[in-house]
Amino acid sequence: MKIKKLLYVLMPLAMLAFGSCQEDPVKAPAVNLNKETLEIGAGNETGSVLFQPTRDWSATVEDGADWLAVDPVSGPASPDAVVEVKVTVLANEGAERSAEIIFTAGNVDETLTVVQAANGSQGGGEDEDVITVADFLSKSVDTGVYYKLKGEITDLYNTEFGNFHLVDETGSVRVYGLTATKQPYGENDKSFSTLGLEEGDIVVIEGVRDEYNGEAQVGGAYYISHEEGQGGGDEPLPDEFTSIADIRAMAPASQSDSTIIGEGVAVKVFVVSSLEANTLTSKKNVYVQDATGGIQVRFQNDATWNFGDEIAIDLSGQKIKYFGGAIQIDALPNSNVQTVSTDNSVEAKQVSVADFMEGKYESQYVALPDVQVVEADLNKTIVMNDSHTSINVEDITGHSFVIFSSKYTVFGDEKVPQGAGTLKGVSMVYNGTMQIGLTSRNDYAGMTGTRFESQGGGDDPTPDDLIEATIGEFIDAEVDPDVWYKLTGTITEIQNDLFGNIVIEDESGSVLIYGLTATKQSSNDKSFSTLGLEKGDIVTLGTVRNEYNGTPQGGGNTSPAYYISHQDGTGGGDDPQPGNNIGEVEVTLGNKAYIQDAVVNGEDFKVLKLGTSSENGDASFTIPAGTAKITFYCVAWKGKKSTLNLSGDCTITPSSISPASNSGATGNPEPAYIISVTDSDRYEFAISGCNSDTVIKLASEDDRVILWDIQLD
């Protein structure tokens, strides 16, 4: 837009041309900025712009430009006097940046572009001002600050928009789109293919510190220069591949064991889970298949391969194990994958529901004929209550199973299919329950036919249908998602009062009930709090026999236990069973606090995670009188800076720490975080004045922390 210039001299002269008896004419709406561009230095500096608005005016800074502020931001019309607006910027630690301020008077807009100089980046070569990936990850998210990075292109998974991973000696980061020239933030002109870049090339780029679903990435990136790599990065594909059927045959005999695959083993497979649909609970999980079978793969980092991609995977030296009853390749490095081709058509295998229920097609893309959602679930959506959701499905013979969808599913707010027909999806199993994982809306598009009369396979059991058992008998029973038991026991521990994770016991033993709801549900509706149950109450409930990592339990994600009745207790029951133990102490969870699993330097630990990406977390534990020292390991979330504060009715030195960020502290741990630490990650706190049992409170600040192995001296 061409900006009108101030006419300080001409305006008074023009006024003389009108007779003194005439009224002043009404002036048209105008802003009258005195410049189009304001250039400011790299420091904390202030500039100004002058204008003469003929209407009441306002100034609006573009979204994302948090480093820039204007004062004032609005005012009355001033056609005869000059208005000055101050523009203040924060110090610029990166490359040159710019933002627009829109000045509005009436229905007229004019734009001022503010350009702030880079921090010492005038002149110099292409490598000047390059920061490492580690330094980049430590920066705060800011779409107005550009940083220069240099590294090797790996995992080039989208050549249309230019999506890949950039690796240097300090780490790896996803580049979400690279263009030949700088584009407005959020726009991609699909010019990547003109650059001729390949995996293995060394590239210099500039981009902003961005983030998606809590994971760091480079956004708004554009090309600076590159050096051709040595051989394109990937090793040549092997001459022979092992079949998935042979890989599955390598699985250990016991579900509690694992096996290491030998050297020189690779597979070529098609991806049959959907990154775009986001129906799985973690982006690290991928389902793949070949002509002989399917298998679940758990990657170390978020996967980037989508439904229909053909990939080659080097499985040499990798672990094969069971997770929830399904065979899984565990903790596979993402770099072990080469993309062979993309966007292939994968046809669902037409199989019988009976064979599906027997697990004959585990981890394969299947089509199940003549099925329908049970009547009780017809009023539901694919995802309910912003939680992972299971929808009950039945076939014409009475078999029943579930459609499982994570809370992240992109079409989760759609109604479940109302008719009968063919259902497609990935055949999955979790703790004995057969599940279908959707890959797109098309998977249930065929369920529009006339509904059939239910054969009763999906009916809820009534208390009279349950097998009444002691807890000891229940523990000795086999895992079976179709057999329901009636248990009565004293509540000795409430581990989670949102989902109803409780421990009950009778004279024969104790067992964890993983989820208790007010009525029978196909997923946890978080109704536990309505029951008013407390520790020490004697509760009667219905549950299936389930298991987690070889340990018996009742309830489950897709089959929570349900309430039948209870008697008020007498004040807390027996001594609590071990529950939220972190090292030597039992932790009481507060706000945004979670007990999770981790593998640290190859050893299994229960860890305490405090906080989320948007909220701080807290927890507490009790130390006995005379305690002189507390020690534990602690790390901050990947790429984040955080503080852990300790407080209590005693003197704690130090009372706060700033743990180092750890690349393993990221994502949704299924089954566990994979963390490597050194002695520098273990912290020691001197305690004085602890003359009686004392509660120690732990509180995160700024971002998430993970700690474990708390020891007292």
Buried (B, 14 or more C-beta within 10 A) or exposed (E): EEBBEBEEEEEEEEEEEEEEEEEEEEEEBBBBBBBEEBEBEBEEBEBBBBBBBBBBBBBBBBEBBBBBBBEEEEBEBBBEEEBEBEBBBBEBBBBBBBBBBBBBBBEBEBBBBBEBBBBEBEEEEEEEBBBBBBEBBBBEBBBBBBBBBBBBBBBBBBBEBBBBBBBBEBBBBBBBBBBBEEBEBEEBEEBBEEBEBBBBBBBBBBBBBBBEEBBBBBBBBBBBEBEEBEEBBBEEEBEEBBBBEEBBEBBEEEBEEBEEBEEEBBBBBBBBBBBEBBBBBBBBBBBBBBEBBBBBBBBBBBBBBBBBBBBBBBBEEBBBBBBBBBBBBBBBEBBBBBBBEBEEEBEBBEBBBEEBBEBBBBBBBBBBBBBBBBEBBBEBBBBBEEBBBBBBBBBBEEBBBBBBBBBBBBBBEEEBBEBBBBBBBBBBBBBBBBBBBBBBEEBBEBBEEEBBEBBEBBBBBEBEEBBEBBBEBBBEBEBEBEEBBBBBBBBBBBBBBEBBBBBBBBEBBBBBBBBBBBEBBBBBBBBBEEBEBBBBBBBBBBBBBBBEEEEBBBBBBBBBBBBBEBEEBEEBBEEEBEBBEBBBBBBBBBBBBBBBBBBBEEEEBBBBBBBBEEEBBBBBBBBEEEBEEBBBBBBBBBBBBBBBBBBBEBEBEEEEBBBBBBBBBBBBBBBBBBBEBEEEBEBEBEBEEBEEEBEBBBBBBBBBBBBBBBBBE
